[in-house]
Amino acid sequence: MNDESKSGKIFDFATLRRLYTFIRPYQGRFYLLVFLILLAALLAPVTPLLIRYTIDNEIAGGDYRGLTLMLSAMVSVLVIQAIMQFSTTYLSGWLGQHVIRDIRVQLYQKILHLRLKFFDNTPIGRLVTRTISDVETLADVFTEGMAAIAGDILQLVLIIGVMFYTDWRLAAISLSMVPFMLLSTYVFKEKIKDSFNEVRTAVANLNAFVQEHITGMNIVQIFGSEKIEADKFRAINDEHRKANIRSIWYYSIYFPVADILAAAGTGLVVWYGAREILNSNVTFGTVTAFVMFIGLFFRPIRMLADRFNTLQMGIVSTDRILKLLDSDDYTQNNGAFVPAKLRGQVEFDKVWFAYNDENWVLRDISFNVPEGQTVAFVGATGAGKSSIINLLSRFYDINRGHIRIDGRDLHEYELGALRQNIGVVLQDVFLFSDTIENNITLGDPTINREKMIEAAKLVGVHDFIERLPGGYAYNVQERGATLSVGQRQLISFVRAMVQNPRIIVLDEATSSVDTETEELIQAAIEKLMKGRTAIVIAHRLSTIQKADNIIVVDKGQLVEQGTHEELLQQEGAYANLYRMQYKEMA
């Protein structure tokens, strides 16, 4: 079953206990809220009883002073109830918003530390649904959930007790419609639960579709698929509309039926009560009180079905949120070693790696990069080159073997310290909708403006940035849409350089730029690599001819390695790649 369409148990105590851990910092207000809800339930029968007493004693006896006192008492009770209603509404909303704020922070912190494999297998739209829609549903648990349900149930019990204590015959007549109300409430609860599941699934589908297609809008427009995609969206949106209309339909039926049953109960009480009044078996005040009791009794029953569904949806949302929070699919940061300064010696020792099960991407990989040297990886697409650098930064963990830096196993390093010493420039550059300065520093307060400008000058991009409106304060918009591919690549290069890493990783870093920009980057690379270890992946063999060691990767295995001249003399895979590129350039 789709995770988005599951229904949970109403009283899933394990989930409720976990939910209470989020309430614990605010438990004082939570207990105050429970107390006020229960007190409001206790006060519910008071007004009908006061009216009964007033009619049968003060009005019937012509006691105007007593009438005034009773009216004052009723006004006081109404004021107290109004204050409690305000307090419970505000407290439940306040509590709900603070809890969902804390949960959203925890969720986002969790997402930040999940390993890349998790994102490979999880649609972004589903994560958006978890963080936004599911958490918002959870807020309703506090306004319409357990405390409110407990108050409604207590109110029902009290009213039934008072009714039977006052007049058991009128009580029996008043409750004659309850079986029909309970039946209609049960049917409504089941139907609305199904419709809520459909709505939630439709929302998740909408989130996933919109996120994916807005991100890939350039592909949609390049291939002229606007009409096709619009039709797809219209179909998904229609499912969302139909699901919501079904829930509206059930509400439209249920509440009038509930009103009719309540009116029928009131009619029976008035009919029977009037006859008993004429026979002097019951007082007018008692009948009036019972008419009010019916209203107070049927209102919680009508609300209970809705609140049970709200609680049920909240339990499902909580369960999904907890599954994400409890996920162990994150990079274990068990290492404690924080080096004062890395030398930059890198060693892969019989490394095996697979993204899924044993579909090996790397097979028995071993190589050594001495401190301060440059190693380049070449090979066909899918050979496993990018996987090697992903493993070095522990974006993924190996299945077998060892990876060492400066002779120390990768897992012994504190993760943050490890990654701060490895500067990575990827082929697919991602820039946030923010200023150039924030895209370079990523909000790191230890990187001052002078350090940033120094790195930009090293790359040769400082003058270009200064010519932009606002300079380093220029907003590049989402994914750097206002910059060219080459400009985005240069910004990402500065972002890596400003960290002053001991190990530089370049994954096709010049493959998306023009010749002039490539020459600019190559000049910066030569300055930067001096005294640092560099790992370079490139399709353009002309950019790696000066590397100390070139390794040819094929189907996850190392097939050749040596300098440019040595590999050409071997007349093997590298020589074939070189000749093919030479023909293309010719």
Summary of the structure (lengths in Angstrom):
residues: 586
radius of gyration: 35.3
end to end distance: 56.9
largest distance: 121.1
contacts: 1833
relative contact order: 0.09
helix: 67%
strand: 11%
